[in-house]
Amino acid sequence: MKQRHWMATWLGAGLGAVSALLLFIGMAHASDRQGSYTEEFHKVYPLSAQGGVAIENVNGPVHITGWDRSEVKVDAVKSAWSK
């Protein structure tokens, strides 16, 4: 009887660990996916040599690249789980 109790304990602990691992992997995979709704934005703004750019962002990465034109080009992709 003692051996059955020991096996049940280890079996339960093992199943619990596997379940936790699968849950963690699922959550990590879900956070990597983009939302099911996306919206793109593309616009060009004139900017003088003395001009500046200010960026406010609440979520996600921002990539900035310089170039030799007197304008700012904005290409953005918003994603969400619903509209």
Distance bins in CASP14 RR format, pairs under 12 A and 6 or more apart:
PFRMAT RR
TARGET T0000
AUTHOR 0000-0000-0000
RMODE 2
METHOD distances of the structure
MODEL  1
1 7 0 0 0 0 0 1 0 0 0 0 0
1 8 0 0 0 0 0 1 0 0 0 0 0
2 8 0 0 0 0 0 1 0 0 0 0 0
2 9 0 0 0 0 0 1 0 0 0 0 0
3 9 0 0 0 0 0 1 0 0 0 0 0
3 10 0 0 0 0 0 1 0 0 0 0 0
4 10 0 0 0 0 0 1 0 0 0 0 0
4 11 0 0 0 0 0 1 0 0 0 0 0
5 11 0 0 0 0 0 1 0 0 0 0 0
5 12 0 0 0 0 0 1 0 0 0 0 0
6 12 0 0 0 0 0 1 0 0 0 0 0
6 13 0 0 0 0 0 1 0 0 0 0 0
7 13 0 0 0 0 0 1 0 0 0 0 0
7 14 0 0 0 0 0 1 0 0 0 0 0
8 14 0 0 0 0 0 1 0 0 0 0 0
8 15 0 0 0 0 0 1 0 0 0 0 0
9 15 0 0 0 0 0 1 0 0 0 0 0
9 16 0 0 0 0 0 1 0 0 0 0 0
10 16 0 0 0 0 0 1 0 0 0 0 0
10 17 0 0 0 0 0 1 0 0 0 0 0
11 17 0 0 0 0 0 1 0 0 0 0 0
11 18 0 0 0 0 0 1 0 0 0 0 0
12 18 0 0 0 0 1 0 0 0 0 0 0
12 19 0 0 0 0 1 0 0 0 0 0 0
12 20 0 0 0 0 0 1 0 0 0 0 0
13 19 0 0 0 0 0 1 0 0 0 0 0
13 20 0 0 0 0 0 1 0 0 0 0 0
14 20 0 0 0 0 1 0 0 0 0 0 0
14 21 0 0 0 0 1 0 0 0 0 0 0
14 22 0 0 0 0 0 1 0 0 0 0 0
15 21 0 0 0 0 0 1 0 0 0 0 0
15 22 0 0 0 0 0 1 0 0 0 0 0
16 22 0 0 0 0 1 0 0 0 0 0 0
16 23 0 0 0 0 1 0 0 0 0 0 0
16 24 0 0 0 0 0 1 0 0 0 0 0
17 23 0 0 0 0 0 1 0 0 0 0 0
17 24 0 0 0 0 0 1 0 0 0 0 0
18 24 0 0 0 0 0 1 0 0 0 0 0
18 25 0 0 0 0 0 1 0 0 0 0 0
19 25 0 0 0 0 0 1 0 0 0 0 0
19 26 0 0 0 0 0 1 0 0 0 0 0
20 26 0 0 0 0 0 1 0 0 0 0 0
20 27 0 0 0 0 0 1 0 0 0 0 0
21 27 0 0 0 0 0 1 0 0 0 0 0
21 28 0 0 0 0 0 1 0 0 0 0 0
22 28 0 0 0 0 0 1 0 0 0 0 0
22 29 0 0 0 0 0 1 0 0 0 0 0
23 29 0 0 0 0 0 1 0 0 0 0 0
23 30 0 0 0 0 0 1 0 0 0 0 0
24 30 0 0 0 0 0 1 0 0 0 0 0
24 31 0 0 0 0 0 1 0 0 0 0 0
25 31 0 0 0 0 0 1 0 0 0 0 0
25 32 0 0 0 0 0 1 0 0 0 0 0
26 32 0 0 0 0 1 0 0 0 0 0 0
26 33 0 0 0 0 0 1 0 0 0 0 0
27 33 0 0 0 0 0 1 0 0 0 0 0
30 36 0 0 0 0 0 1 0 0 0 0 0
30 81 0 0 0 0 0 1 0 0 0 0 0
31 59 0 0 0 0 0 1 0 0 0 0 0
31 60 0 0 0 0 0 1 0 0 0 0 0
31 81 0 0 0 0 0 1 0 0 0 0 0
32 79 0 0 0 0 0 1 0 0 0 0 0
33 79 0 0 0 0 1 0 0 0 0 0 0
33 80 0 0 0 0 0 1 0 0 0 0 0
33 81 0 0 0 0 1 0 0 0 0 0 0
34 59 0 0 0 0 0 1 0 0 0 0 0
34 60 0 0 0 0 0 1 0 0 0 0 0
34 77 0 0 0 0 1 0 0 0 0 0 0
34 78 0 0 0 0 1 0 0 0 0 0 0
34 79 1 0 1 0 0 0 0 0 0 0 0
34 80 0 0 0 0 1 0 0 0 0 0 0
34 81 0 0 0 0 1 0 0 0 0 0 0
35 59 0 0 0 0 0 1 0 0 0 0 0
35 77 0 0 0 0 0 1 0 0 0 0 0
35 78 0 0 0 0 1 0 0 0 0 0 0
35 79 1 0 1 0 0 0 0 0 0 0 0
35 80 1 0 1 0 0 0 0 0 0 0 0
35 81 1 0 1 0 0 0 0 0 0 0 0
35 82 0 0 0 0 1 0 0 0 0 0 0
35 83 0 0 0 0 0 1 0 0 0 0 0
36 79 0 0 0 0 1 0 0 0 0 0 0
36 80 1 0 0 1 0 0 0 0 0 0 0
36 81 1 0 1 0 0 0 0 0 0 0 0
36 82 1 0 0 1 0 0 0 0 0 0 0
36 83 0 0 0 0 1 0 0 0 0 0 0
37 77 0 0 0 0 0 1 0 0 0 0 0
37 78 0 0 0 0 1 0 0 0 0 0 0
37 79 1 0 0 1 0 0 0 0 0 0 0
37 80 1 0 1 0 0 0 0 0 0 0 0
37 81 1 0 0 1 0 0 0 0 0 0 0
37 82 1 0 1 0 0 0 0 0 0 0 0
37 83 1 0 1 0 0 0 0 0 0 0 0
38 76 0 0 0 0 0 1 0 0 0 0 0
38 77 1 0 1 0 0 0 0 0 0 0 0
38 78 1 0 0 1 0 0 0 0 0 0 0
38 79 1 0 1 0 0 0 0 0 0 0 0
38 80 1 0 0 1 0 0 0 0 0 0 0
38 81 0 0 0 0 0 1 0 0 0 0 0
38 82 0 0 0 0 0 1 0 0 0 0 0
38 83 0 0 0 0 0 1 0 0 0 0 0
39 76 0 0 0 0 1 0 0 0 0 0 0
39 77 1 0 0 1 0 0 0 0 0 0 0
39 78 1 0 1 0 0 0 0 0 0 0 0
39 79 1 0 0 1 0 0 0 0 0 0 0
39 80 0 0 0 0 1 0 0 0 0 0 0
39 82 0 0 0 0 0 1 0 0 0 0 0
39 83 0 0 0 0 1 0 0 0 0 0 0
40 74 0 0 0 0 0 1 0 0 0 0 0
40 75 1 0 0 1 0 0 0 0 0 0 0
40 76 1 0 0 1 0 0 0 0 0 0 0
40 77 1 0 1 0 0 0 0 0 0 0 0
40 78 1 0 0 1 0 0 0 0 0 0 0
40 79 0 0 0 0 1 0 0 0 0 0 0
41 73 0 0 0 0 0 1 0 0 0 0 0
41 74 1 0 0 1 0 0 0 0 0 0 0
41 75 1 0 0 1 0 0 0 0 0 0 0
41 76 1 0 1 0 0 0 0 0 0 0 0
41 77 1 0 0 1 0 0 0 0 0 0 0
41 78 1 0 0 1 0 0 0 0 0 0 0
41 79 0 0 0 0 0 1 0 0 0 0 0
42 73 1 0 0 1 0 0 0 0 0 0 0
42 74 1 0 0 1 0 0 0 0 0 0 0
42 75 1 0 1 0 0 0 0 0 0 0 0
42 76 1 0 0 1 0 0 0 0 0 0 0
42 77 0 0 0 0 1 0 0 0 0 0 0
43 71 0 0 0 0 0 1 0 0 0 0 0
43 72 0 0 0 0 1 0 0 0 0 0 0
43 73 1 0 0 1 0 0 0 0 0 0 0
43 74 1 0 1 0 0 0 0 0 0 0 0
43 75 0 0 0 0 1 0 0 0 0 0 0
43 76 0 0 0 0 1 0 0 0 0 0 0
44 67 0 0 0 0 0 1 0 0 0 0 0
44 69 0 0 0 0 1 0 0 0 0 0 0
44 70 0 0 0 0 0 1 0 0 0 0 0
44 71 1 0 1 0 0 0 0 0 0 0 0
44 72 1 0 0 1 0 0 0 0 0 0 0
44 73 1 0 1 0 0 0 0 0 0 0 0
44 74 1 0 0 1 0 0 0 0 0 0 0
44 75 0 0 0 0 1 0 0 0 0 0 0
45 51 0 0 0 0 0 1 0 0 0 0 0
45 52 0 0 0 0 0 1 0 0 0 0 0
45 53 0 0 0 0 1 0 0 0 0 0 0
45 69 0 0 0 0 0 1 0 0 0 0 0
45 70 0 0 0 0 0 1 0 0 0 0 0
45 71 1 0 0 1 0 0 0 0 0 0 0
45 72 1 0 1 0 0 0 0 0 0 0 0
45 73 1 0 0 1 0 0 0 0 0 0 0
45 74 1 0 0 1 0 0 0 0 0 0 0
46 52 0 0 0 0 0 1 0 0 0 0 0
46 69 0 0 0 0 1 0 0 0 0 0 0
46 70 1 0 0 1 0 0 0 0 0 0 0
46 71 1 0 1 0 0 0 0 0 0 0 0
46 72 0 0 0 0 1 0 0 0 0 0 0
46 73 0 0 0 0 0 1 0 0 0 0 0
47 53 1 0 0 1 0 0 0 0 0 0 0
47 54 0 0 0 0 0 1 0 0 0 0 0
47 66 0 0 0 0 0 1 0 0 0 0 0
47 67 0 0 0 0 0 1 0 0 0 0 0
47 69 0 0 0 0 1 0 0 0 0 0 0
47 70 1 0 0 1 0 0 0 0 0 0 0
47 71 1 0 1 0 0 0 0 0 0 0 0
47 72 1 0 1 0 0 0 0 0 0 0 0
47 73 0 0 0 0 1 0 0 0 0 0 0
47 74 0 0 0 0 0 1 0 0 0 0 0
48 69 0 0 0 0 0 1 0 0 0 0 0
48 70 1 0 0 1 0 0 0 0 0 0 0
48 71 0 0 0 0 1 0 0 0 0 0 0
48 72 0 0 0 0 0 1 0 0 0 0 0
49 68 0 0 0 0 0 1 0 0 0 0 0
49 69 0 0 0 0 0 1 0 0 0 0 0
49 70 1 0 0 1 0 0 0 0 0 0 0
49 71 0 0 0 0 0 1 0 0 0 0 0
50 70 0 0 0 0 0 1 0 0 0 0 0
51 70 0 0 0 0 1 0 0 0 0 0 0
51 71 0 0 0 0 0 1 0 0 0 0 0
51 72 0 0 0 0 1 0 0 0 0 0 0
52 64 0 0 0 0 0 1 0 0 0 0 0
52 70 0 0 0 0 0 1 0 0 0 0 0
52 71 0 0 0 0 0 1 0 0 0 0 0
52 72 0 0 0 0 1 0 0 0 0 0 0
53 62 0 0 0 0 0 1 0 0 0 0 0
53 64 1 0 0 1 0 0 0 0 0 0 0
53 65 0 0 0 0 0 1 0 0 0 0 0
53 66 0 0 0 0 0 1 0 0 0 0 0
53 71 0 0 0 0 0 1 0 0 0 0 0
53 72 1 0 1 0 0 0 0 0 0 0 0
53 73 0 0 0 0 0 1 0 0 0 0 0
53 74 0 0 0 0 1 0 0 0 0 0 0
54 62 0 0 0 0 0 1 0 0 0 0 0
54 64 0 0 0 0 0 1 0 0 0 0 0
54 72 0 0 0 0 0 1 0 0 0 0 0
55 61 0 0 0 0 0 1 0 0 0 0 0
55 62 1 0 1 0 0 0 0 0 0 0 0
55 63 0 0 0 0 0 1 0 0 0 0 0
55 64 1 0 0 1 0 0 0 0 0 0 0
55 72 0 0 0 0 0 1 0 0 0 0 0
55 74 0 0 0 0 1 0 0 0 0 0 0
55 76 0 0 0 0 0 1 0 0 0 0 0
56 62 0 0 0 0 1 0 0 0 0 0 0
57 63 0 0 0 0 0 1 0 0 0 0 0
57 64 0 0 0 0 0 1 0 0 0 0 0
57 74 0 0 0 0 0 1 0 0 0 0 0
57 76 0 0 0 0 1 0 0 0 0 0 0
57 78 0 0 0 0 0 1 0 0 0 0 0
58 78 0 0 0 0 0 1 0 0 0 0 0
59 78 0 0 0 0 1 0 0 0 0 0 0
59 79 0 0 0 0 1 0 0 0 0 0 0
59 80 0 0 0 0 1 0 0 0 0 0 0
60 76 0 0 0 0 0 1 0 0 0 0 0
60 77 0 0 0 0 0 1 0 0 0 0 0
60 78 0 0 0 0 1 0 0 0 0 0 0
60 79 0 0 0 0 1 0 0 0 0 0 0
61 76 0 0 0 0 0 1 0 0 0 0 0
61 77 0 0 0 0 0 1 0 0 0 0 0
62 74 0 0 0 0 0 1 0 0 0 0 0
62 75 0 0 0 0 0 1 0 0 0 0 0
62 76 0 0 0 0 1 0 0 0 0 0 0
62 77 0 0 0 0 0 1 0 0 0 0 0
63 74 0 0 0 0 0 1 0 0 0 0 0
63 75 0 0 0 0 1 0 0 0 0 0 0
63 76 0 0 0 0 0 1 0 0 0 0 0
63 77 0 0 0 0 0 1 0 0 0 0 0
64 72 0 0 0 0 1 0 0 0 0 0 0
64 73 0 0 0 0 0 1 0 0 0 0 0
64 74 0 0 0 0 0 1 0 0 0 0 0
64 75 0 0 0 0 0 1 0 0 0 0 0
65 72 0 0 0 0 0 1 0 0 0 0 0
65 73 0 0 0 0 1 0 0 0 0 0 0
65 74 0 0 0 0 0 1 0 0 0 0 0
65 75 0 0 0 0 0 1 0 0 0 0 0
66 72 0 0 0 0 1 0 0 0 0 0 0
66 73 0 0 0 0 1 0 0 0 0 0 0
67 73 0 0 0 0 1 0 0 0 0 0 0
END
